[in-house]
Amino acid sequence: MGVNGVYYSEDDGETWTSRSQVPLSNGAVLSLVSDGTILYAVSNRASVFKSEDNAATWNEIVINYTQAQVLGLDFAAVGNTMAFTAVNLGSFISTDGGANWTLLNPAIIIGTVHAFNNEIYGSTYGMYKLAADGTSWTSSVSGFPSGIGVTASTKGTVSLGNKVFTYYQDVFTGGKIFSSGNNGDNWGEVDADLPSAATTSLNNFIAVTPQYIYCFIYSIFSPGATGVYRCAVDINTTAIKEIEGLPSDFSLSQNYPNPFNPATKINFSIPQNEFVSLKIFNAVGEQVAELVNQNLSAGSYSVDFTASALSSGIYFYNIHSKSFIQTKKMILLK
């Protein structure tokens, strides 16, 4: 993503190709957000751009608020319910797909938003969830230290698998990572061993992969603490091994066993050297695991996948290379 250009890579970031330009007359695109089907480009003005054809074309959604200048920060969507946050204003909510917007905050304005498991989370001096009808924010801080809402805040939220993670900062004790495995009803501290330094950035502190949580800290009080930190996280486990024999065609086998709990095997074959990705998605199209993302020699492979951190349900696994794309369904029963 450039100032208003969208680029894609099919070789793990080695090369990039222009996909389209977001029709933004001024300002810049801050981030790309997907609900699993629709892609949104979030601007630092009063607009979000929507694409339903994988970023080939865009339609503008305007946050129609005229009482103050709107400078965008963050965006989340669950169906037609959308949340857009702006500098010094907090969160705007739309329940009709962006046609109309209402400025809606708890006592202290929402800074960042995140969609997870068909709910929208809002970070501020506390963690909040948007009501299903989009008319109110409900506090969701069970498990956080008691000082939250007075000296501490949650600033940035991400999710993977069946867990949601947030960066927690106390002006006196520094930063910590908290996670929830039950839709934000309760939270527990993740052993991230972060330094006692308050970060001064607005959002985008935290990212998560199946192996690690990453957290960025920018501290004006302790310059030596500025940097990116990571800690291991148990989202799921995978192992890949090569099977003897040289295949003559591409193939993706049905996972076995299926249904499974919590481990299963996925076999696939490639007749030539390829860059291969193998990913797991939930029923609404959200990626929950990445099992393979690398160059592989021609051959047959078996991937062991353990989904101990995922909840029961239907999942889809997708293999993608330059020459072959296929998706199959799997069922996790716990």
Phi and psi in degrees as a GROMACS rama.xvg file:
@    title "Ramachandran Plot"
@    xaxis  label "Phi"
@    yaxis  label "Psi"
@TYPE xy
-102.211  -156.701  GLY-2
-57.9283  -45.8814  VAL-3
-143.903  18.6158  ASN-4
-107.627  146.105  GLY-5
-113.632  129.671  VAL-6
-124.756  154.097  TYR-7
-133.032  155.85  TYR-8
-131.934  138.067  SER-9
-111.861  8.97467  GLU-10
-133.769  44.1387  ASP-11
60.0791  37.0946  ASP-12
85.2589  4.39227  GLY-13
-67.9569  -42.0103  GLU-14
-133.588  154.781  THR-15
-131.859  145.08  TRP-16
-126.609  137.375  THR-17
-67.2721  131.949  SER-18
-99.6432  -48.3165  ARG-19
-169.537  170.942  SER-20
-110.029  131.821  GLN-21
-77.6782  127.163  VAL-22
-75.5851  64.5728  PRO-23
-101.146  116.676  LEU-24
-74.3417  -29.8188  SER-25
-148.525  164.137  ASN-26
83.1439  -158.583  GLY-27
-150.552  160.621  ALA-28
-85.0825  125.06  VAL-29
-85.0268  -40.9943  LEU-30
-160.484  162.977  SER-31
-111.207  134.163  LEU-32
-129.722  136.567  VAL-33
-126.696  141.858  SER-34
-97.6737  13.7802  ASP-35
102.282  -23.0288  GLY-36
-126.794  -46.6635  THR-37
-102.969  139.707  ILE-38
-105.391  134.505  LEU-39
-119.674  136.838  TYR-40
-106.946  118.129  ALA-41
-95.7444  123.346  VAL-42
-97.6121  166.003  SER-43
-92.5953  24.5233  ASN-44
-122.829  -156.097  ARG-45
-94.5999  39.5489  ALA-46
-140.312  145.157  SER-47
-124.253  138.643  VAL-48
-110.329  134.375  PHE-49
-112.67  133.139  LYS-50
-129.179  129.74  SER-51
-110.591  10.0363  GLU-52
-129.528  42.0894  ASP-53
59.4143  44.4051  ASN-54
73.2803  15.2884  ALA-55
-74.7387  -42.0273  ALA-56
-134.93  159.581  THR-57
-134.717  145.963  TRP-58
-121.563  135.474  ASN-59
-84.9168  134.952  GLU-60
-111.18  121.646  ILE-61
-103.024  130.463  VAL-62
-82.238  102.783  ILE-63
-83.9734  73.9484  ASN-64
-126.094  124.094  TYR-65
-113.244  0.132215  THR-66
-82.3136  -14.2789  GLN-67
-160.67  161.789  ALA-68
-68.728  134.87  GLN-69
-103.471  117.03  VAL-70
-117.788  106.943  LEU-71
-65.435  150.126  GLY-72
-125.773  -49.5562  LEU-73
-153.014  165.105  ASP-74
-155.159  146.451  PHE-75
-149.453  149.879  ALA-76
-142.844  138.759  ALA-77
-129.949  99.9181  VAL-78
62.7181  -128.47  GLY-79
-86.8072  -2.58618  ASN-80
-91.1009  124.857  THR-81
-131.919  148.264  MET-82
-128.985  130.521  ALA-83
-129.025  126.649  PHE-84
-106.939  146.367  THR-85
-134.626  153.221  ALA-86
-58.6297  128.387  VAL-87
64.9566  1.86416  ASN-88
-117.365  -29.8663  LEU-89
88.612  -141.176  GLY-90
-100.287  134.675  SER-91
-104.999  136.895  PHE-92
-119.06  135.444  ILE-93
-123.975  135.306  SER-94
-112.089  7.22974  THR-95
-126.374  36.4608  ASP-96
73.3445  21.7913  GLY-97
97.102  3.62969  GLY-98
-71.0048  -38.9871  ALA-99
-135.299  148.002  ASN-100
-131.664  145.23  TRP-101
-127.057  131.793  THR-102
-73.586  119.061  LEU-103
-142.716  119.111  LEU-104
-139.344  157.178  ASN-105
-73.9791  -158.948  PRO-106
-59.4362  -35.566  ALA-107
-117.63  138.747  ILE-108
-63.1626  146.812  ILE-109
-73.6329  135.294  ILE-110
-100.529  -42.6886  GLY-111
-134.23  155.776  THR-112
-132.672  155.288  VAL-113
-153.636  134.334  HIS-114
-95.5311  130.76  ALA-115
-151.913  127.117  PHE-116
52.4989  46.0654  ASN-117
65.6113  23.0478  ASN-118
-131.443  155.529  GLU-119
-111.486  124.295  ILE-120
-99.8608  143.667  TYR-121
-125.154  129.926  GLY-122
-101.226  135.072  SER-123
-161.928  -143.148  THR-124
-77.4408  71.358  TYR-125
129.108  169.229  GLY-126
-108.441  136.191  MET-127
-130.359  157.205  TYR-128
-124.857  140.57  LYS-129
-78.1314  133.138  LEU-130
-59.6992  152.591  ALA-131
-57.8128  -31.5098  ALA-132
-88.9838  1.55233  ASP-133
73.7195  18.8536  GLY-134
-103.78  -7.05733  THR-135
-161.291  159.582  SER-136
-106.278  134.431  TRP-137
-113.582  130.999  THR-138
-63.1489  139.023  SER-139
-140.735  75.15  SER-140
-123.865  14.1875  VAL-141
-61.2209  124.002  SER-142
103.909  -16.9338  GLY-143
-78.1842  156.726  PHE-144
-57.5361  153.278  PRO-145
-66.908  -19.6343  SER-146
-73.5062  -9.43102  GLY-147
-63.2963  137.709  ILE-148
96.6729  -10.2311  GLY-149
-118.768  -57.7758  VAL-150
-118.47  -5.27389  THR-151
-126.538  157.56  ALA-152
-145.715  160.828  SER-153
-106.555  127.899  THR-154
-135.207  87.0729  LYS-155
107.956  129.522  GLY-156
-137.544  138.931  THR-157
-137.798  170.808  VAL-158
-148.461  156.61  SER-159
-161.298  139.928  LEU-160
64.2281  -133.606  GLY-161
-103.989  20.6876  ASN-162
-120.288  146.601  LYS-163
-119.087  139.823  VAL-164
-123.006  146.505  PHE-165
-140.591  150.232  THR-166
-89.3801  123.053  TYR-167
-109.794  132.512  TYR-168
-130.973  129.706  GLN-169
-113.858  132.782  ASP-170
-64.6649  -18.5141  VAL-171
-99.9794  -37.5469  PHE-172
-108.106  -5.3055  THR-173
92.5174  -160.877  GLY-174
-102.028  152.304  GLY-175
-145.91  160.962  LYS-176
-108.452  131.915  ILE-177
-119.097  149.773  PHE-178
-134.978  158.142  SER-179
-135.319  134.929  SER-180
-108.811  7.84068  GLY-181
-131.761  51.7292  ASN-182
58.9676  36.84  ASN-183
79.4307  5.87059  GLY-184
-70.489  -34.6326  ASP-185
-140.065  148.338  ASN-186
-126.428  148.409  TRP-187
-135.905  150.081  GLY-188
-74.6238  135.739  GLU-189
-95.7379  136.936  VAL-190
-75.9558  79.4394  ASP-191
-93.4896  -14.86  ALA-192
53.048  47.7967  ASP-193
-80.0631  151.234  LEU-194
-71.39  158.752  PRO-195
-81.6322  77.3548  SER-196
-142.476  129.628  ALA-197
-80.9964  130.733  ALA-198
-88.6676  144.896  THR-199
-104.604  -0.610195  THR-200
-72.3223  166.169  SER-201
-89.0523  -42.7066  LEU-202
-157.007  -170.07  ASN-203
57.5799  46.2573  ASN-204
-81.9152  -23.585  PHE-205
-136.777  141.442  ILE-206
-141.065  155.716  ALA-207
-139.332  140.264  VAL-208
-122.427  173.237  THR-209
-61.3749  -15.4035  PRO-210
-106.81  -35.0275  GLN-211
-139.989  153.891  TYR-212
-101.341  132.273  ILE-213
-112.869  139.322  TYR-214
-136.802  132.77  CYS-215
-101.524  131.46  PHE-216
-123.788  128.446  ILE-217
-121.434  109.746  TYR-218
-116.478  123.702  SER-219
-84.9879  -16.4587  ILE-220
-87.7974  -31.6505  PHE-221
-133.096  80.2211  SER-222
-54.937  -31.2852  PRO-223
-67.2203  -15.713  GLY-224
-87.8663  -10.2664  ALA-225
-63.9525  131.887  THR-226
158.843  -175.852  GLY-227
-104.186  130.822  VAL-228
-117.863  153.625  TYR-229
-142.407  155.203  ARG-230
-143.747  152.975  CYS-231
-69.678  146.017  ALA-232
-139.316  141.064  VAL-233
-96.2224  86.4648  ASP-234
-89.1474  -50.8413  ILE-235
-163.497  170.152  ASN-236
-127.174  145.628  THR-237
-139.184  156.793  THR-238
-147.731  135.939  ALA-239
-119.114  137.115  ILE-240
-141.495  151.168  LYS-241
-89.3371  140.382  GLU-242
-103.042  143.822  ILE-243
-63.9587  147.915  GLU-244
110.105  147.042  GLY-245
-108.813  112.86  LEU-246
-73.9492  158.706  PRO-247
-101.575  -6.16214  SER-248
-152.064  164.535  ASP-249
-75.6261  145.398  PHE-250
-158.552  151.959  SER-251
-132.095  118.262  LEU-252
-88.3947  158.93  SER-253
-67.1132  135.886  GLN-254
-61.2525  151.786  ASN-255
-141.379  131.48  TYR-256
-72.5425  162.576  PRO-257
-152.424  114.305  ASN-258
-63.0516  163.074  PRO-259
-138.447  160.593  PHE-260
-163.966  112.326  ASN-261
-99.5253  4.81885  PRO-262
-113.249  148.5  ALA-263
-153.017  167.887  THR-264
-117.478  142.197  LYS-265
-125.631  121.007  ILE-266
-106.354  142.809  ASN-267
-149.049  160.315  PHE-268
-133.24  143.111  SER-269
-133.127  127.734  ILE-270
-83.7881  -0.500111  PRO-271
-150.408  162.63  GLN-272
-61.7234  129.206  ASN-273
-147.448  154.093  GLU-274
-86.1726  122.872  PHE-275
-122.952  135.877  VAL-276
-120.577  140.229  SER-277
-131.5  114.699  LEU-278
-127.468  154.433  LYS-279
-110.486  135.422  ILE-280
-126.173  149.174  PHE-281
-83.8709  -174.817  ASN-282
-68.5271  -18.2979  ALA-283
-103.679  11.8436  VAL-284
89.7738  8.78218  GLY-285
-84.7724  133.157  GLU-286
-70.5192  129.087  GLN-287
-116.741  -12.0928  VAL-288
-161.519  149.866  ALA-289
-124.36  109.228  GLU-290
-89.4201  -36.4114  LEU-291
-137.545  136.691  VAL-292
-158.232  72.5066  ASN-293
-164.585  166.974  GLN-294
-75.0268  132.908  ASN-295
-127.211  144.915  LEU-296
-75.6599  158.337  SER-297
-54.5163  132.814  ALA-298
162.335  -176.241  GLY-299
-110.867  141.428  SER-300
-133.574  150.701  TYR-301
-124.79  129.39  SER-302
-115.017  123.459  VAL-303
-88.7578  125.98  ASP-304
-123.214  123.996  PHE-305
-114.102  118.628  THR-306
-109.013  46.7267  ALA-307
-63.4861  -24.9059  SER-308
-91.0441  -3.88309  ALA-309
-96.9665  154.901  LEU-310
-90.1756  162.441  SER-311
-58.7935  145.125  SER-312
156.279  -175.523  GLY-313
-91.8006  132.363  ILE-314
-129.254  161.765  TYR-315
-127.178  136.274  PHE-316
-114.628  135.371  TYR-317
-126.153  128.176  ASN-318
-104.43  138.107  ILE-319
-141.722  120.824  HIS-320
-136.452  178.694  SER-321
-63.8916  -27.1445  LYS-322
-110.771  -5.63277  SER-323
-154.77  131.167  PHE-324
-136.335  131.019  ILE-325
-155.161  148.662  GLN-326
-129.33  138.857  THR-327
-133.239  160.438  LYS-328
-100.219  143.839  LYS-329
-133.168  156.077  MET-330
-125.678  125.844  ILE-331
-103.312  120.355  LEU-332
-120.7  116.899  LEU-333
